[in-house]
Structures are given as structure tokens and as C-alpha cells.
């Protein structure tokens, strides 16, 4: 498993989410930098399962929003929805990254997962 690639894709996911939320201010700069980084990463390596890091990165930003806003809305549940939905997104992405894939043998049976 390539945790370095997962982390690189996660940074691209974070940048993409942040750029989409701030596109009318400075988000276009983040989108440009993130787009170039994604292009370079996709063309220099085979993303494979490490690309699930992008999904994990998308979940980090709502987690941060929920965490930063937790004290300002003590009577409402809103910050915890942000935090929880982001955490679920990150957990699903990490689980998908860690889940072993099975490949079909020429005879039709499933082989053991490949070792990275």
C-alpha cells in the first residue's frame, strides 16, 4: 500500500474542496495549483487505490469546519453534522484504500489480493 500516494491525493482533495468553497475570492488560485498538482501526480504515477485519498481529502474540510464552529453554535447540532459527515467520508475512503482487492485468475477463480 502506498500511503505517500494516498496523502498526496488527499492534499489534492483538500485543495479541490477548499477551492470550490472560495472560488469567488482566492479559490481560483487554489484551483489552478490543485489542478496542476493533480495533473502531474496522475501522469507520473498510477493512482490505483491511492486515489481514494482524494475522497478522504474531500472529507477533511467539512471536519475542519465542524471542529472550528463547534463552540459558536452550542445549542444546535449543525457543527456535529459537519464533523460527523466529514469523518464518515474519511473513514469510508481509508477503508476502501485498505480493502484488499481480488483478481480473477484465467480459470475463473479468484486469486489472493496483490501484495504492494
Z-matrix of the N, CA and C atoms (Angstrom, degrees):
N
C 1 1.441
C 2 1.512 1 109.82
N 3 1.300 2 115.11 1 142.60
C 4 1.452 3 120.61 2 -175.00
C 5 1.529 4 110.40 3 -109.25
N 6 1.324 5 116.39 4 89.37
C 7 1.461 6 120.69 5 -179.39
C 8 1.516 7 111.71 6 -68.12
N 9 1.315 8 117.03 7 -30.04
C 10 1.471 9 119.83 8 178.18
C 11 1.524 10 110.09 9 -63.15
N 12 1.326 11 116.52 10 -46.10
C 13 1.464 12 120.46 11 177.66
C 14 1.525 13 111.71 12 -63.83
N 15 1.332 14 116.39 13 -39.36
C 16 1.463 15 121.05 14 177.08
C 17 1.526 16 109.85 15 -59.46
N 18 1.320 17 117.06 16 -45.35
C 19 1.467 18 121.18 17 -179.67
C 20 1.524 19 111.58 18 -65.98
N 21 1.329 20 117.41 19 -38.36
C 22 1.461 21 120.23 20 178.20
C 23 1.526 22 110.86 21 -64.27
N 24 1.334 23 116.53 22 -43.57
C 25 1.460 24 119.43 23 177.26
C 26 1.521 25 110.93 24 -66.95
N 27 1.330 26 117.74 25 -33.12
C 28 1.469 27 120.48 26 177.61
C 29 1.524 28 110.71 27 -64.14
N 30 1.320 29 117.36 28 -40.54
C 31 1.468 30 120.45 29 177.30
C 32 1.528 31 111.06 30 -63.14
N 33 1.319 32 116.46 31 -37.20
C 34 1.468 33 120.17 32 177.27
C 35 1.528 34 109.85 33 -67.63
N 36 1.329 35 117.25 34 -38.87
C 37 1.466 36 120.44 35 176.01
C 38 1.513 37 112.38 36 -63.06
N 39 1.335 38 116.46 37 -42.60
C 40 1.463 39 120.77 38 177.85
C 41 1.529 40 109.52 39 -61.97
N 42 1.315 41 116.68 40 -46.35
C 43 1.464 42 120.34 41 179.11
C 44 1.515 43 112.49 42 -61.96
N 45 1.313 44 117.35 43 -39.33
C 46 1.462 45 120.94 44 179.57
C 47 1.525 46 111.46 45 -65.24
N 48 1.317 47 116.48 46 -45.21
C 49 1.466 48 119.95 47 179.51
C 50 1.526 49 110.57 48 -65.20
N 51 1.319 50 116.27 49 -45.07
C 52 1.462 51 119.96 50 -178.77
C 53 1.524 52 110.56 51 -63.84
N 54 1.329 53 117.25 52 -39.72
C 55 1.464 54 121.04 53 179.09
C 56 1.523 55 111.26 54 -64.31
N 57 1.322 56 117.10 55 -40.07
C 58 1.466 57 119.33 56 -179.00
C 59 1.528 58 111.72 57 -67.56
N 60 1.308 59 118.16 58 -29.67
C 61 1.459 60 120.95 59 179.51
C 62 1.521 61 112.74 60 -81.83
N 63 1.320 62 117.88 61 -20.50
C 64 1.466 63 120.81 62 -176.01
C 65 1.525 64 111.58 63 -122.32
N 66 1.329 65 117.84 64 26.40
C 67 1.462 66 121.69 65 -172.17
C 68 1.531 67 112.66 66 -62.36
N 69 1.319 68 118.93 67 -29.45
C 70 1.460 69 120.41 68 -178.16
C 71 1.523 70 113.37 69 -82.29
N 72 1.310 71 117.57 70 -9.21
C 73 1.462 72 120.06 71 178.16
C 74 1.523 73 109.50 72 -109.17
N 75 1.293 74 117.59 73 -88.90
C 76 1.461 75 122.19 74 -178.84
C 77 1.523 76 111.73 75 -117.42
N 78 1.302 77 117.38 76 6.16
C 79 1.459 78 121.71 77 -177.60
C 80 1.512 79 114.15 78 -62.56
N 81 1.324 80 117.08 79 -28.17
C 82 1.465 81 119.17 80 179.20
C 83 1.514 82 111.01 81 -64.11
N 84 1.325 83 117.97 82 -31.80
C 85 1.472 84 120.75 83 177.32
C 86 1.529 85 109.34 84 -69.19
N 87 1.337 86 116.25 85 -44.56
C 88 1.470 87 120.16 86 178.02
C 89 1.521 88 109.80 87 -62.93
N 90 1.334 89 117.02 88 -40.98
C 91 1.469 90 120.77 89 179.36
C 92 1.525 91 110.93 90 -62.65
N 93 1.311 92 117.36 91 -40.31
C 94 1.464 93 121.12 92 179.00
C 95 1.530 94 110.65 93 -65.09
N 96 1.309 95 117.36 94 -48.17
C 97 1.471 96 121.50 95 179.73
C 98 1.527 97 110.41 96 -63.61
N 99 1.326 98 116.74 97 -44.05
C 100 1.463 99 121.07 98 -179.73
C 101 1.522 100 111.01 99 -65.26
N 102 1.324 101 117.26 100 -40.68
C 103 1.463 102 120.99 101 178.48
C 104 1.518 103 112.33 102 -62.67
N 105 1.318 104 116.30 103 -43.08
C 106 1.466 105 120.32 104 178.02
C 107 1.532 106 110.09 105 -64.90
N 108 1.327 107 117.00 106 -43.42
C 109 1.467 108 120.32 107 179.19
C 110 1.525 109 111.22 108 -63.23
N 111 1.338 110 117.32 109 -40.86
C 112 1.464 111 120.62 110 179.03
C 113 1.524 112 110.86 111 -65.62
N 114 1.317 113 116.77 112 -41.53
C 115 1.463 114 120.92 113 178.54
C 116 1.522 115 110.67 114 -61.55
N 117 1.322 116 116.77 115 -47.19
C 118 1.465 117 120.41 116 -179.20
C 119 1.526 118 111.72 117 -65.10
N 120 1.333 119 116.72 118 -42.54
C 121 1.460 120 120.44 119 -179.28
C 122 1.521 121 111.25 120 -65.92
N 123 1.319 122 116.90 121 -40.53
C 124 1.465 123 120.41 122 -179.28
C 125 1.523 124 112.25 123 -68.86
N 126 1.335 125 116.95 124 -29.70
C 127 1.460 126 119.41 125 -178.55
C 128 1.525 127 113.99 126 -91.65
N 129 1.318 128 117.67 127 -13.29
C 130 1.468 129 119.11 128 178.96
C 131 1.524 130 112.29 129 -98.87
N 132 1.324 131 117.29 130 -21.64
C 133 1.464 132 120.41 131 -179.69
C 134 1.522 133 109.63 132 -134.90
N 135 1.310 134 115.83 133 162.34
C 136 1.460 135 121.26 134 172.02
C 137 1.524 136 106.89 135 -88.49
N 138 1.334 137 118.24 136 113.49
C 139 1.460 138 119.77 137 -174.04
C 140 1.533 139 113.53 138 -57.55
N 141 1.311 140 118.23 139 -45.53
C 142 1.458 141 120.43 140 179.64
C 143 1.515 142 112.15 141 51.35
N 144 1.320 143 115.44 142 -141.52
C 145 1.463 144 120.33 143 -179.32
C 146 1.523 145 112.18 144 -71.19
N 147 1.314 146 118.17 145 -20.29
C 148 1.464 147 120.48 146 179.76
C 149 1.524 148 111.65 147 -62.70
N 150 1.329 149 117.90 148 -20.92
C 151 1.459 150 121.11 149 179.68
C 152 1.533 151 111.79 150 -66.04
N 153 1.328 152 118.10 151 -15.40
C 154 1.456 153 120.20 152 173.24
C 155 1.522 154 111.06 153 -62.16
N 156 1.327 155 116.94 154 -17.89
C 157 1.453 156 120.69 155 174.82
C 158 1.516 157 112.07 156 -60.45
N 159 1.336 158 117.01 157 -31.02
C 160 1.465 159 121.04 158 177.07
C 161 1.529 160 110.05 159 -59.96
N 162 1.328 161 116.24 160 -45.33
C 163 1.468 162 120.98 161 178.86
C 164 1.531 163 110.00 162 -64.48
N 165 1.326 164 116.38 163 -41.26
C 166 1.469 165 119.56 164 177.60
C 167 1.525 166 110.63 165 -61.19
N 168 1.315 167 116.87 166 -40.50
C 169 1.462 168 121.01 167 177.65
C 170 1.513 169 112.31 168 -62.57
N 171 1.328 170 116.40 169 -36.15
C 172 1.466 171 119.75 170 177.18
C 173 1.520 172 111.23 171 -63.90
N 174 1.332 173 117.80 172 -29.18
C 175 1.458 174 121.40 173 179.54
C 176 1.517 175 114.05 174 -83.06
N 177 1.320 176 117.57 175 -19.73
C 178 1.468 177 120.67 176 -177.88
C 179 1.529 178 111.31 177 -67.99
N 180 1.320 179 117.42 178 -38.71
C 181 1.470 180 120.10 179 -176.55
C 182 1.530 181 111.71 180 -65.10
N 183 1.347 182 120.66 181 -48.00
C 184 1.468 183 118.27 182 175.31
C 185 1.534 184 113.17 183 -61.46
N 186 1.337 185 116.92 184 -33.03
C 187 1.463 186 118.94 185 175.57
C 188 1.521 187 110.46 186 -61.46
N 189 1.329 188 116.64 187 -43.09
C 190 1.455 189 120.95 188 -179.87
C 191 1.531 190 110.48 189 -65.03
N 192 1.333 191 116.93 190 -41.88
C 193 1.464 192 120.65 191 179.08
C 194 1.528 193 110.05 192 -61.47
N 195 1.316 194 117.26 193 -45.70
C 196 1.455 195 120.52 194 178.63
C 197 1.514 196 112.71 195 -63.04
N 198 1.324 197 116.48 196 -41.65
C 199 1.461 198 120.62 197 179.95
C 200 1.527 199 110.80 198 -66.68
N 201 1.323 200 117.61 199 -42.32
C 202 1.458 201 121.08 200 -178.60
C 203 1.526 202 111.56 201 -69.58
N 204 1.319 203 117.74 202 -27.67
C 205 1.461 204 121.46 203 -175.37
C 206 1.525 205 113.14 204 -99.34
N 207 1.311 206 118.88 205 5.25
C 208 1.460 207 121.61 206 -172.67
C 209 1.525 208 112.92 207 -64.93
N 210 1.317 209 119.08 208 -31.87
C 211 1.464 210 120.96 209 -177.37
C 212 1.519 211 112.47 210 -85.95
N 213 1.319 212 118.61 211 -24.41
C 214 1.460 213 120.43 212 -174.77
C 215 1.521 214 113.04 213 -77.71
N 216 1.295 215 118.11 214 -20.39
C 217 1.463 216 120.50 215 -177.40
C 218 1.531 217 109.16 216 -127.99
N 219 1.321 218 116.55 217 60.71
C 220 1.464 219 120.20 218 -174.01
C 221 1.523 220 113.29 219 -65.29
N 222 1.338 221 118.16 220 -24.73
C 223 1.459 222 119.17 221 -178.26
C 224 1.528 223 113.02 222 -90.94
N 225 1.308 224 117.45 223 -8.78
C 226 1.465 225 119.64 224 -179.12
C 227 1.525 226 110.58 225 -109.06
N 228 1.294 227 115.48 226 167.51
C 229 1.459 228 121.80 227 -178.48
C 230 1.533 229 111.60 228 -97.61
N 231 1.323 230 117.56 229 -5.48
C 232 1.460 231 122.14 230 -172.55
C 233 1.533 232 114.86 231 -53.78
N 234 1.340 233 120.70 232 -48.04
C 235 1.469 234 118.19 233 -179.12
C 236 1.523 235 112.61 234 -60.53
N 237 1.321 236 116.51 235 -33.65
C 238 1.458 237 119.84 236 -178.31
C 239 1.520 238 111.70 237 -74.15
N 240 1.320 239 117.43 238 -26.80
C 241 1.467 240 120.45 239 174.08
C 242 1.527 241 109.34 240 -67.08
N 243 1.329 242 115.62 241 -44.61
C 244 1.470 243 119.52 242 177.76
C 245 1.533 244 110.48 243 -60.70
N 246 1.303 245 115.33 244 -48.92
C 247 1.462 246 120.57 245 -178.16
C 248 1.525 247 111.16 246 -63.17
N 249 1.318 248 117.05 247 -44.57
C 250 1.459 249 121.12 248 -178.89
C 251 1.516 250 113.34 249 -67.42
N 252 1.330 251 117.03 250 -43.80
C 253 1.466 252 118.76 251 -179.30
C 254 1.527 253 111.29 252 -66.87
N 255 1.322 254 116.77 253 -37.47
C 256 1.460 255 119.28 254 175.85
C 257 1.514 256 112.02 255 -65.48
N 258 1.340 257 116.21 256 -41.14
C 259 1.466 258 120.49 257 179.48
C 260 1.524 259 111.12 258 -64.71
N 261 1.329 260 117.56 259 -40.63
C 262 1.465 261 120.57 260 177.60
C 263 1.523 262 110.43 261 -63.17
N 264 1.321 263 117.21 262 -41.70
C 265 1.462 264 120.98 263 178.54
C 266 1.524 265 111.04 264 -61.29
N 267 1.324 266 116.59 265 -45.18
C 268 1.472 267 120.44 266 179.61
C 269 1.529 268 110.34 267 -65.01
N 270 1.319 269 117.71 268 -43.50
C 271 1.473 270 120.56 269 -179.56
C 272 1.528 271 112.07 270 -64.08
N 273 1.323 272 117.39 271 -40.09
C 274 1.466 273 120.42 272 177.75
C 275 1.524 274 110.26 273 -64.11
N 276 1.315 275 117.08 274 -42.07
C 277 1.465 276 120.49 275 179.86
C 278 1.528 277 111.48 276 -65.04
N 279 1.319 278 117.41 277 -43.06
C 280 1.469 279 120.44 278 179.04
C 281 1.532 280 110.16 279 -65.81
N 282 1.334 281 117.18 280 -41.10
C 283 1.466 282 120.27 281 178.37
C 284 1.529 283 111.02 282 -63.20
N 285 1.322 284 116.80 283 -41.73
C 286 1.466 285 119.82 284 178.53
C 287 1.528 286 111.03 285 -65.63
N 288 1.324 287 116.41 286 -35.57
C 289 1.464 288 120.31 287 177.99
C 290 1.528 289 111.06 288 -67.55
N 291 1.315 290 117.06 289 -39.39
C 292 1.460 291 121.09 290 -177.69
C 293 1.522 292 113.67 291 -82.53
N 294 1.312 293 117.93 292 -20.21
C 295 1.463 294 122.16 293 -176.67
C 296 1.520 295 110.01 294 -63.63
N 297 1.325 296 118.37 295 123.94
C 298 1.473 297 119.57 296 -179.19
C 299 1.524 298 110.99 297 -71.93
N 300 1.313 299 114.89 298 137.23
C 301 1.458 300 120.19 299 177.51
C 302 1.507 301 109.23 300 -94.28
N 303 1.293 302 115.99 301 145.04
C 304 1.463 303 121.32 302 175.79
C 305 1.514 304 107.69 303 -106.55
N 306 1.318 305 115.51 304 142.06
C 307 1.460 306 120.51 305 178.50
C 308 1.515 307 109.22 306 -113.33
N 309 1.312 308 115.90 307 147.36
C 310 1.463 309 120.61 308 -179.52
C 311 1.530 310 109.91 309 -81.35
N 312 1.343 311 115.77 310 132.45
C 313 1.460 312 120.78 311 174.15
C 314 1.520 313 108.65 312 -78.44
N 315 1.308 314 117.75 313 161.23
C 316 1.463 315 119.89 314 177.89
C 317 1.532 316 113.38 315 -54.87
N 318 1.318 317 118.39 316 -30.50
C 319 1.462 318 121.84 317 -179.31
C 320 1.516 319 113.31 318 -79.40
N 321 1.314 320 118.71 319 -5.53
C 322 1.446 321 121.84 320 177.95
C 323 1.515 322 114.73 321 103.62
N 324 1.335 323 118.53 322 -12.04
C 325 1.451 324 119.94 323 179.41
C 326 1.532 325 109.76 324 -86.50
N 327 1.308 326 115.17 325 165.01
C 328 1.465 327 119.54 326 -179.30
C 329 1.524 328 110.50 327 -90.38
N 330 1.299 329 114.37 328 138.11
C 331 1.476 330 120.30 329 178.04
C 332 1.522 331 108.58 330 -94.27
N 333 1.310 332 115.51 331 167.34
C 334 1.461 333 121.08 332 176.41
C 335 1.527 334 108.90 333 -66.19
N 336 1.333 335 116.53 334 154.69
C 337 1.468 336 119.06 335 179.25
C 338 1.528 337 111.01 336 -60.61
N 339 1.329 338 117.24 337 146.29
C 340 1.464 339 120.05 338 178.66
C 341 1.522 340 111.03 339 -68.49
N 342 1.283 341 116.27 340 147.04
C 343 1.451 342 122.25 341 178.42
C 344 1.519 343 108.19 342 -94.52
N 345 1.329 344 115.76 343 125.08
C 346 1.470 345 120.03 344 -179.16
C 347 1.492 346 110.83 345 -86.34
